[in-house]
Amino acid sequence: MKIAIGCDHGALDLKNKVIAHLTAKGYEMVNFGTDTLDSCDYPDFAGPAAQAVANGECDKGIVLCT
């Protein structure tokens, strides 16, 4: 199963833990960012992750926000 994942800067640590956990369980993760602690807008990353699920590129999606 391929899972899209995205977050804002405040949820970066949690996103990285989720990626590590699910990758260890054998899931394929597609990371839509962010990958820095720089302040950013959640929709910039949640939107593309959701679109990947909507268009069939990914089976499921996880989006995280503070």
Summary of the structure (lengths in Angstrom):
residues: 66
radius of gyration: 11.0
end to end distance: 26.3
largest distance: 31.1
contacts: 195
relative contact order: 0.35
helix: 42%
strand: 23%
